[in-house]
Amino acid sequence: MLPDSEKSAPSLASGEIFDLGRDMTKYFTIAIILTSIFFPQPAFAEDISNRDSGFLRLVNKDNRLSADYIPANLVEFGGVNLHPEMQKAFTQMQNAMQADGIYGLSIQSAYRSYAHQKSIFNQKVLELAMQGHHDAENMAAQSVQPPGASEHQLGLAIDVSTDGKLCRSFGETPAGKWLESHSHQYGFIVRYPASKTDITQIVYEPWHLRYVGTPHATIMKNLGLVLEEYLDYIQKVKIYMFWGEGEYYLVQHNPQTIPCETVDVSSLYPFCKDEYIITTRKTYQESW
């Protein structure tokens, strides 16, 4: 019988988790090799040969983008600019909402440059300072990300509404409730939930959606994790197998001890320096 430290994490209805332990590198290497054989396709049509374009990139106050960072290949959609994969996913999600009788969902904000975010943040600081708050900058950072700390600069975040307003009561509307229940099916997460403000360091924003891709969004939804927690979780469990409708996904954490040459680098996403999260896909129809 395995000791508790080496037992696999509990099974979930949405997939199986395999915790290989920190020191079992040879087994992880075998898993990498088997994955390259059985899961040859890149992750859910995600082209991340440019490593800065990965859908799981963490941006917050502790992980900031440079002032000159501009994502490549943004597309114009409804007066805003955003990642093309997210634009397709949003359109599919919008159509699904309409099929359920919920209309009017629109994007109020998407990509923002560093300079634009700086202007928004400074305006909030000024507003609070004029109200007499002595700690205006720290107070502003609870509701508006400082420049470089906003996911909007990635082109992978959107603010949505049905009436043109961004307010917390949106979470209680039919659209807000629908997004909370179904947005993960289209690759989105409600990035700043009310129950996780201590982790995200941002107040509840039911209108702010982050695109991470359907497998990751589904796993996060099933496990009740925000992005910060999810990245830590994958690093801990090493391998997570998830099966959806007609497809298998394998999400792996590749530590520094595993040479990246053992896998196709076009399907790698940087977890941090010299580490990767690898996501691969295989359909049920494909032979093993």
Secondary structure, 3 states (H helix, E strand, C coil): CCCHHHCCCCCECCEEEEECCCCCHHHHHHHHHHHHHHCCECHHHCCCCCHHHCCCCCCECCECCCCCCCCCCCEEECCEEECHHHHHHHHHHHHHHHHCCCCCCEEEECCCCHHHHHHHHHHHHHHHHHCCCCCHHHHHCCCCCCCCCCHHHHCCEEEEECCCCCCHHHHHCHHHHHHHHHHHHHCEEEEECHHHHHHHCCCCEEEEEEECCHHHHHHHHHHCCCHHHHHHHHHHHEEEEEECCCEEEEEEEECCCCCHHHCCHHHEEEEECCEEEEEEEEECCCCC
